[in-house]
Amino acid sequence: MQPTSKPDRYVSFVGIDGDSNAQKLVVLLRHHIDDPAKTNRFWELFKGKLERITQPAESSGFSQDELYLIHAYINNIRELFELYDDQAALTLLDQIEAESC
């Protein structure tokens, strides 16, 4: 097998910083969903899920992190970024999807 310059998640997650990328994406997402003109009931509930990341006791011991939430809600997140034509966020979302989901 020849070495590649690009990490391959199917071989190993070595070289893929999924957690950091997910945290960066959440920052980009919060720019939209924290804006009262852009949020809705769904995003308000989603923000509650983000808050519970730091409180595992609140989720019956089930640990959710940013990467898990991105994976679980990737279509909703993509739709929001497309709606507001956030190309930087879409690029990072595509990267996360290819490398980590």
Z-matrix of the N, CA and C atoms (Angstrom, degrees):
N
C 1 1.451
C 2 1.520 1 108.90
N 3 1.309 2 116.80 1 129.55
C 4 1.452 3 121.32 2 179.62
C 5 1.514 4 110.43 3 -83.79
N 6 1.323 5 116.81 4 139.29
C 7 1.467 6 119.17 5 176.69
C 8 1.526 7 110.19 6 -66.65
N 9 1.308 8 115.11 7 145.63
C 10 1.464 9 120.14 8 176.74
C 11 1.514 10 109.09 9 -115.68
N 12 1.304 11 115.39 10 158.11
C 13 1.460 12 119.01 11 179.41
C 14 1.529 13 110.58 12 -84.26
N 15 1.329 14 116.83 13 -10.44
C 16 1.455 15 121.69 14 -176.83
C 17 1.529 16 109.07 15 -111.18
N 18 1.329 17 118.45 16 128.81
C 19 1.468 18 119.91 17 179.23
C 20 1.524 19 110.96 18 -61.73
N 21 1.314 20 116.22 19 145.70
C 22 1.457 21 122.30 20 179.46
C 23 1.521 22 108.43 21 -118.22
N 24 1.325 23 117.25 22 110.17
C 25 1.457 24 121.44 23 -176.50
C 26 1.511 25 112.14 24 -62.37
N 27 1.327 26 118.76 25 -21.53
C 28 1.458 27 120.18 26 -179.42
C 29 1.528 28 111.64 27 -78.38
N 30 1.321 29 116.22 28 -16.65
C 31 1.455 30 120.59 29 176.54
C 32 1.519 31 109.59 30 -97.13
N 33 1.306 32 116.74 31 -46.49
C 34 1.462 33 121.90 32 -177.84
C 35 1.523 34 108.76 33 -166.89
N 36 1.315 35 116.01 34 153.54
C 37 1.455 36 120.42 35 174.32
C 38 1.533 37 110.70 36 -88.84
N 39 1.345 38 117.35 37 4.15
C 40 1.458 39 121.67 38 177.89
C 41 1.522 40 108.59 39 -61.60
N 42 1.306 41 115.84 40 130.18
C 43 1.456 42 121.43 41 179.50
C 44 1.518 43 113.73 42 89.69
N 45 1.334 44 117.11 43 -3.04
C 46 1.450 45 121.58 44 177.97
C 47 1.512 46 107.87 45 -110.03
N 48 1.308 47 117.06 46 119.24
C 49 1.465 48 121.15 47 -179.08
C 50 1.524 49 109.56 48 -98.05
N 51 1.318 50 115.41 49 67.68
C 52 1.455 51 121.76 50 -175.94
C 53 1.516 52 113.87 51 -59.13
N 54 1.322 53 116.95 52 -42.06
C 55 1.464 54 119.91 53 -178.81
C 56 1.522 55 111.60 54 -63.97
N 57 1.312 56 116.72 55 -45.84
C 58 1.464 57 120.61 56 -179.41
C 59 1.533 58 110.64 57 -65.69
N 60 1.326 59 116.84 58 -42.60
C 61 1.461 60 120.01 59 178.63
C 62 1.526 61 110.77 60 -62.48
N 63 1.333 62 116.53 61 -40.54
C 64 1.467 63 120.52 62 179.22
C 65 1.522 64 110.55 63 -64.36
N 66 1.315 65 117.14 64 -40.90
C 67 1.459 66 120.48 65 179.06
C 68 1.529 67 110.94 66 -65.46
N 69 1.327 68 116.86 67 -38.12
C 70 1.471 69 120.78 68 176.62
C 71 1.525 70 110.50 69 -64.24
N 72 1.336 71 116.32 70 -40.41
C 73 1.454 72 119.61 71 -179.70
C 74 1.519 73 111.18 72 -66.24
N 75 1.330 74 117.04 73 -38.04
C 76 1.463 75 119.96 74 178.48
C 77 1.526 76 110.41 75 -62.47
N 78 1.317 77 117.90 76 -36.90
C 79 1.465 78 120.83 77 176.45
C 80 1.530 79 109.52 78 -61.06
N 81 1.336 80 116.83 79 -44.03
C 82 1.462 81 120.22 80 178.33
C 83 1.525 82 111.23 81 -65.73
N 84 1.310 83 116.68 82 -38.91
C 85 1.464 84 121.56 83 177.67
C 86 1.525 85 111.30 84 -64.17
N 87 1.340 86 116.26 85 -42.23
C 88 1.467 87 120.08 86 -179.03
C 89 1.524 88 111.83 87 -62.88
N 90 1.333 89 118.01 88 -28.78
C 91 1.471 90 119.93 89 176.58
C 92 1.527 91 110.56 90 -57.92
N 93 1.300 92 116.20 91 -31.82
C 94 1.464 93 120.45 92 -179.75
C 95 1.530 94 111.27 93 -88.62
N 96 1.312 95 116.80 94 -52.68
C 97 1.470 96 119.10 95 -170.82
C 98 1.524 97 113.26 96 -76.20
N 99 1.311 98 117.58 97 -14.57
C 100 1.465 99 120.06 98 174.61
C 101 1.531 100 111.81 99 -85.30
N 102 1.321 101 116.63 100 -8.27
C 103 1.461 102 122.06 101 176.80
C 104 1.526 103 107.87 102 -83.49
N 105 1.330 104 118.02 103 117.20
C 106 1.468 105 120.09 104 -178.12
C 107 1.528 106 113.96 105 -55.16
N 108 1.319 107 118.01 106 -27.50
C 109 1.459 108 120.91 107 179.93
C 110 1.529 109 112.63 108 -76.58
N 111 1.341 110 117.22 109 -16.37
C 112 1.461 111 120.96 110 -175.97
C 113 1.529 112 113.51 111 -110.69
N 114 1.305 113 117.99 112 -11.27
C 115 1.459 114 119.76 113 -174.76
C 116 1.523 115 110.85 114 -88.72
N 117 1.306 116 115.22 115 169.09
C 118 1.461 117 122.38 116 175.18
C 119 1.527 118 107.87 117 -154.52
N 120 1.292 119 117.27 118 -176.02
C 121 1.466 120 120.98 119 -176.62
C 122 1.528 121 111.56 120 -58.57
N 123 1.334 122 117.03 121 -41.41
C 124 1.468 123 120.32 122 178.80
C 125 1.525 124 111.46 123 -57.97
N 126 1.330 125 116.43 124 -50.28
C 127 1.461 126 120.07 125 -177.17
C 128 1.524 127 111.77 126 -68.17
N 129 1.318 128 117.65 127 -31.46
C 130 1.462 129 119.58 128 175.55
C 131 1.523 130 110.06 129 -64.89
N 132 1.326 131 117.95 130 -40.87
C 133 1.465 132 121.08 131 176.36
C 134 1.523 133 110.73 132 -67.38
N 135 1.321 134 116.72 133 -37.76
C 136 1.462 135 121.29 134 177.69
C 137 1.528 136 110.47 135 -62.16
N 138 1.333 137 117.03 136 -40.78
C 139 1.468 138 120.15 137 177.69
C 140 1.528 139 110.65 138 -60.36
N 141 1.323 140 117.09 139 -35.02
C 142 1.462 141 120.54 140 175.30
C 143 1.517 142 111.48 141 -62.80
N 144 1.327 143 117.11 142 -38.55
C 145 1.462 144 120.70 143 176.78
C 146 1.528 145 110.32 144 -64.62
N 147 1.327 146 116.56 145 -40.29
C 148 1.465 147 119.65 146 177.20
C 149 1.523 148 111.33 147 -61.92
N 150 1.325 149 116.56 148 -39.68
C 151 1.467 150 120.30 149 179.61
C 152 1.532 151 111.15 150 -64.36
N 153 1.319 152 117.12 151 -34.60
C 154 1.468 153 120.82 152 -178.06
C 155 1.520 154 112.89 153 -73.63
N 156 1.329 155 118.28 154 -11.64
C 157 1.461 156 120.61 155 176.73
C 158 1.522 157 109.91 156 -57.10
N 159 1.307 158 116.36 157 -38.67
C 160 1.471 159 120.66 158 -178.11
C 161 1.521 160 112.76 159 -86.40
N 162 1.345 161 116.63 160 2.25
C 163 1.463 162 121.27 161 -177.70
C 164 1.535 163 110.29 162 -131.67
N 165 1.339 164 118.59 163 71.09
C 166 1.464 165 120.39 164 -176.43
C 167 1.528 166 113.74 165 -59.41
N 168 1.303 167 118.50 166 -25.79
C 169 1.465 168 120.72 167 178.22
C 170 1.526 169 111.22 168 -64.99
N 171 1.329 170 116.58 169 -24.91
C 172 1.463 171 121.85 170 -179.79
C 173 1.536 172 112.48 171 -76.10
N 174 1.333 173 116.49 172 -13.60
C 175 1.462 174 119.94 173 -176.77
C 176 1.527 175 112.02 174 -115.04
N 177 1.319 176 116.75 175 31.52
C 178 1.466 177 122.87 176 177.62
C 179 1.528 178 112.42 177 55.24
N 180 1.316 179 116.51 178 34.07
C 181 1.453 180 121.50 179 177.53
C 182 1.517 181 114.06 180 82.19
N 183 1.333 182 117.80 181 -7.49
C 184 1.462 183 120.85 182 177.68
C 185 1.515 184 108.37 183 -78.67
N 186 1.300 185 116.41 184 118.53
C 187 1.458 186 121.25 185 -175.28
C 188 1.526 187 110.71 186 -88.86
N 189 1.303 188 115.49 187 120.34
C 190 1.456 189 121.64 188 173.08
C 191 1.518 190 107.44 189 -115.09
N 192 1.307 191 115.83 190 141.78
C 193 1.455 192 119.86 191 175.37
C 194 1.522 193 108.77 192 -128.57
N 195 1.320 194 115.89 193 -178.79
C 196 1.460 195 120.09 194 -177.07
C 197 1.529 196 111.65 195 -58.85
N 198 1.333 197 116.52 196 -42.79
C 199 1.460 198 120.39 197 -178.65
C 200 1.527 199 111.02 198 -62.73
N 201 1.311 200 116.99 199 -41.10
C 202 1.463 201 120.94 200 177.82
C 203 1.534 202 110.15 201 -61.06
N 204 1.319 203 116.93 202 -47.19
C 205 1.466 204 120.37 203 -178.60
C 206 1.526 205 111.92 204 -65.61
N 207 1.321 206 117.48 205 -37.34
C 208 1.459 207 120.18 206 176.83
C 209 1.528 208 109.51 207 -63.51
N 210 1.313 209 115.79 208 -45.46
C 211 1.465 210 119.47 209 179.40
C 212 1.530 211 110.85 210 -61.34
N 213 1.313 212 117.25 211 -44.17
C 214 1.462 213 121.84 212 -176.73
C 215 1.525 214 112.66 213 -69.00
N 216 1.314 215 117.38 214 -29.95
C 217 1.466 216 121.35 215 -175.24
C 218 1.526 217 112.57 216 -120.92
N 219 1.312 218 116.52 217 27.15
C 220 1.470 219 121.08 218 -173.12
C 221 1.531 220 112.34 219 -58.26
N 222 1.325 221 117.66 220 -38.39
C 223 1.468 222 119.26 221 -178.99
C 224 1.524 223 111.78 222 -69.06
N 225 1.316 224 117.64 223 -39.47
C 226 1.465 225 121.18 224 177.09
C 227 1.526 226 110.55 225 -64.58
N 228 1.324 227 115.73 226 -42.40
C 229 1.460 228 120.69 227 -179.22
C 230 1.523 229 110.05 228 -65.39
N 231 1.345 230 116.34 229 -44.65
C 232 1.468 231 120.14 230 178.85
C 233 1.536 232 110.47 231 -60.13
N 234 1.314 233 116.28 232 -43.62
C 235 1.464 234 120.58 233 -179.91
C 236 1.528 235 111.29 234 -59.37
N 237 1.324 236 117.05 235 -41.95
C 238 1.466 237 120.76 236 179.59
C 239 1.523 238 110.58 237 -64.60
N 240 1.332 239 117.29 238 -46.97
C 241 1.461 240 120.22 239 -179.55
C 242 1.527 241 111.17 240 -64.12
N 243 1.328 242 117.17 241 -36.68
C 244 1.463 243 120.12 242 176.82
C 245 1.530 244 111.03 243 -67.17
N 246 1.323 245 116.63 244 -40.93
C 247 1.458 246 121.00 245 179.50
C 248 1.523 247 111.44 246 -56.98
N 249 1.321 248 116.70 247 -40.32
C 250 1.462 249 121.20 248 -177.82
C 251 1.532 250 112.21 249 -101.18
N 252 1.336 251 116.29 250 13.15
C 253 1.463 252 122.83 251 176.83
C 254 1.526 253 112.08 252 47.75
N 255 1.321 254 116.13 253 48.25
C 256 1.461 255 122.30 254 179.86
C 257 1.528 256 108.38 255 -90.98
N 258 1.319 257 115.39 256 86.21
C 259 1.457 258 121.25 257 -174.24
C 260 1.532 259 113.05 258 -66.01
N 261 1.315 260 117.45 259 -36.86
C 262 1.469 261 119.79 260 178.66
C 263 1.525 262 110.07 261 -62.90
N 264 1.321 263 116.53 262 -43.66
C 265 1.462 264 120.52 263 179.64
C 266 1.522 265 110.92 264 -67.19
N 267 1.332 266 117.37 265 -39.71
C 268 1.466 267 120.19 266 178.26
C 269 1.523 268 111.72 267 -64.02
N 270 1.314 269 116.57 268 -38.27
C 271 1.468 270 120.75 269 177.76
C 272 1.526 271 110.35 270 -62.62
N 273 1.326 272 116.06 271 -46.30
C 274 1.466 273 119.82 272 179.14
C 275 1.526 274 110.52 273 -66.21
N 276 1.319 275 117.98 274 -39.05
C 277 1.462 276 121.20 275 177.79
C 278 1.527 277 110.43 276 -61.96
N 279 1.319 278 117.63 277 -43.19
C 280 1.467 279 121.14 278 177.18
C 281 1.527 280 110.96 279 -60.53
N 282 1.318 281 116.46 280 -41.41
C 283 1.466 282 121.17 281 178.58
C 284 1.531 283 110.63 282 -62.49
N 285 1.327 284 116.09 283 -46.85
C 286 1.460 285 120.49 284 179.54
C 287 1.530 286 110.50 285 -61.82
N 288 1.313 287 116.11 286 -42.68
C 289 1.466 288 119.52 287 -179.82
C 290 1.525 289 110.53 288 -62.52
N 291 1.307 290 117.51 289 -43.52
C 292 1.471 291 121.53 290 -178.51
C 293 1.521 292 112.15 291 -69.10
N 294 1.317 293 116.81 292 -38.05
C 295 1.458 294 120.21 293 -174.23
C 296 1.522 295 114.58 294 -90.93
N 297 1.317 296 118.23 295 -30.41
C 298 1.463 297 119.08 296 -165.68
C 299 1.522 298 116.25 297 -129.12
N 300 1.305 299 119.11 298 -14.87
C 301 1.458 300 119.78 299 -176.63
C 302 1.519 301 112.16 300 -100.43
